[in-house]
């Protein structure tokens, strides 16, 4: 009781000693191992890992992640939506599943990215059985899931003759070959998609020819018709974004790359796909500049020494490339 009364009479000193004891007892060796981060920007589809693979049977019209004997499309997660284009000019967005019927004669299928204004579809179609051949460019930003959208003028027996999906608004040059039985004097001519404005998916397009088209062939690969895209890196979900979340990396054109260096001495140079998931323990993530050297200070575990080096990262076909040899590496 005397000790308690003494502590009460000297409460400030007692409180200071109490907290010093807490620090001594629970400080060294018991540091925080969790990280405090903001969660207000996280959505399930952004965090979801690519834990599945998308397959398709184009003729029979089935798609899903359990169809391992069919054509592989891309990596995906079981929370993704997929977008499907069919030869008849209809489009559908639906939730991915083990196996689902999405319509026969599929000409394009991929993971759907909502509000993606950069992916542009270049399309040429025949209006009806004997109608005009039309050309259009459009983006698909938002849709109602499981609703079929008509991309042609809606006439029976319409057919898509040519379709490409361009993740950065590329516009290629194609050659239009007319049927030999037509009365047209010129039976082959070029069309440049760059001359076409990007409109909504409901736009009917412009007339390419009033004569019957035999086939459409790509003549030149497309270059981006969009301005450079501003990219940020969100270390909360370890993904890139265009919504100004995280660290600003710069403006990226179609051929620009991302450089990622990790703590274990690996580096990777890749595209700026917003669906890609990056590894943890990143030392540096930035826009890849081929002529800009990097300066590295590292600890060589085997030799118990610090080293310094300067080098130019090189493009490689490997997913990761060692930029230092030896074990026990720490950047």
NORTA-V818545 format. One record per backbone hydrogen bond with DSSP energy under -0.5 kcal/mol. NH is the residue of the N-H (numbers start at 1). CO is the residue of the C=O. E is the energy in kcal/mol with one decimal. If there is no record, write none. Layout:
nh = (NH NH)
co = (CO CO)
e = (E E)
This chain:
nh = (5 6 7 8 9 10 11 14 15 16 17 18 19 20 21 22 23 24 25 26 27 30 37 42 46 47 48 51 52 54 55 56 57 58 61 62 63 64 65 66 68 70 71 73 74 76 80 81 82 83 84 85 86 87 89 91 92 93 94 96 100 102 102 103 105 105 106 107 108 110 112 114 115 116 117 120 120 121 122 122 123 123 124 125 126 127 128 131 133 134 134 135 136 137 138 139 140 141 145 146 147 149 151 151 158 159 160 161 161 162 164 166 166 167 169 169 171 173 174 175 176 176 177 177 178 178 179 182 187 189 191 193 193 195 196 199 199 203 206 208 209 214 215 217 219 220 223 225 226 229 231 232 233 234 234 235 237 238 239 240 241 246 247 249 250 252 256 258 259 260 261 262 263 265 267 268 270 270 276 278 283 284 286 288 290 292 293 294 296 298 299 300 300 301 301 302 304 305 307 309 311 313 321 323 330 331)
co = (1 2 3 4 5 6 8 10 11 12 13 14 15 16 17 18 19 20 21 22 23 27 35 39 43 43 44 49 76 74 64 71 62 56 57 57 100 55 97 98 66 67 56 54 54 52 77 112 94 110 92 108 90 105 86 149 84 147 82 80 63 61 100 61 58 59 58 85 85 83 81 112 141 113 115 118 166 138 120 164 121 136 162 134 159 132 126 127 209 125 132 206 123 197 121 199 119 139 143 93 144 91 89 149 155 126 87 124 159 124 122 120 164 165 118 166 223 220 191 217 174 189 175 215 176 187 212 179 185 176 174 172 191 192 193 137 197 200 135 133 133 177 177 175 173 173 171 169 168 252 250 241 247 232 239 233 234 234 234 276 232 244 233 231 231 229 253 270 286 268 284 266 281 262 321 260 258 268 273 238 261 261 259 257 288 289 291 311 309 307 330 298 305 299 327 327 300 300 298 296 294 311 267 265 299 263)
e = (-2.6 -2.2 -2.1 -2.2 -2.1 -1.3 -0.8 -2.2 -2.6 -2.3 -2.4 -2.2 -2.1 -2.1 -1.9 -1.8 -2.2 -2.1 -2.5 -3.1 -1.2 -2.3 -0.6 -1.0 -0.8 -1.7 -1.9 -2.0 -2.9 -3.2 -2.4 -2.1 -3.0 -0.6 -2.1 -1.2 -2.3 -2.0 -1.6 -2.2 -1.5 -1.7 -1.4 -3.4 -0.8 -2.6 -1.4 -0.5 -3.0 -2.9 -2.9 -2.9 -2.3 -2.5 -2.0 -2.6 -2.2 -0.5 -2.2 -2.2 -2.3 -3.2 -0.5 -0.9 -1.0 -0.5 -1.6 -2.5 -1.5 -1.7 -2.6 -0.6 -4.1 -1.2 -1.0 -0.6 -2.6 -3.3 -0.5 -2.1 -0.5 -2.6 -2.4 -2.1 -3.3 -2.8 -1.0 -0.8 -2.7 -3.3 -0.5 -2.6 -2.4 -0.5 -1.9 -1.1 -0.5 -0.6 -0.6 -3.7 -1.7 -2.9 -3.1 -0.6 -1.2 -1.6 -2.8 -2.4 -0.6 -1.9 -1.9 -2.4 -0.5 -0.6 -0.8 -1.7 -1.7 -1.6 -2.8 -3.4 -0.5 -3.6 -0.6 -2.5 -0.6 -2.7 -2.4 -1.5 -0.7 -1.8 -2.8 -2.4 -0.6 -1.8 -1.8 -2.6 -0.6 -1.6 -2.7 -3.8 -1.2 -2.9 -1.6 -2.2 -2.9 -2.0 -1.0 -1.7 -0.6 -2.9 -2.5 -2.8 -2.7 -0.5 -2.8 -0.8 -0.6 -1.4 -1.4 -0.5 -2.1 -0.6 -2.6 -2.9 -1.0 -3.0 -1.3 -3.5 -3.2 -2.5 -3.0 -2.5 -2.4 -1.8 -1.5 -2.3 -2.1 -0.5 -1.4 -2.7 -2.7 -1.9 -2.1 -2.5 -0.5 -1.9 -0.7 -2.9 -3.2 -2.5 -2.4 -0.5 -3.0 -0.8 -0.7 -0.9 -1.4 -1.3 -2.9 -2.3 -1.9 -0.6 -2.3 -1.6 -1.1 -1.1)
